[in-house]
Amino acid sequence: MTGSETSGPVTGRSTPAAVKILVAGGFGVGKTTLVGSVSEIAPLRTEEQLSTVSLDVDDLTGVEEKTATTVALDFGRITVSDELVLYLFGTPGQQRFWFMWNDLALGALGAVVLVDVRRPQFSFAAVDFFEHRGIPFVVAVNGFHGEHPYPAQAIRESLALSENVPVLLCDARERGSCRDVLIALIDRLIGTARAQLAEADTVRGG
């Protein structure tokens, strides 16, 4: 879902631009929590209870208390300003549902990769996914129980991130914290767009 700002024929008021954002990461990192915390509407969730059959498929190491899992997507909306509305799509985290990521990524302008410091290896796939598709993203380190035992730079190094990828510490349960992450992503999208325009001007001028 992407859009451009238009004016209504009757009121003359502008319609805010709509931007599609993905919230991705490994199984149990807090994607559903983040979307629900920041959404201004009741979020759409497609959670199912974990069964004994899935125990042989889903790795619950570090999240043994988890009893449900997203099987399709999470969906929420947040109005950033009168000119901008974000539509958030949370991706399923288990590897058996990764085939859906390509469809969910259609039309997405940016992404948040959520990381659980207890299990950072489960976010490698999300980082690779967006890097290979050239989709700008930020990394949000979810501090469960309000704890952030590792500094952002340590997370950057462990995920082998380039210096232009913002790494932020957050709490997926806190609306303000999640909103700050999304604003950081918008800042990156704006910076990327400006760089592309400058490069295009250089090519035309050359």
C-alpha angles and dihedrals in degrees: 000000000000128000147168132237113269136171123243115241094228109031098029089221117138122246111232119246112258118220125189115221128183124216107204141167142114130312113297099003095128106267095137090046093051094049091047094047096053103032116109090204129055101278121240109236130185100194125154129189116260112248134203088254092061093052089083091051108036119063107225095180107142093006101063090142093063112114103171137041138198110251100180118003148310119235131197142150134221129183108220095181142333087280101043137052123177122211110203123208116188113205125220111258105209117096092234089066098044091103086077094062094081092056093045091050093059108115094003114142097191147352145217115221108204117208130197107208089211090061109020092156090072091067097055092090093054092050091050092046095057096038092054092048095045093238111151113237144171127216118233116194107211110217105208111210088009093290127135106178094173129054120240092253091058090053090049091054095045091053093041091233123174117245093251092065109091115228115201134182113228147159111231090206094061119080095205092050092050091047090054089054092052092048089052089053092050089051089053092048090052091048091049092049092050092049091051092050091049091050091049091050090051092051092049091046092048 
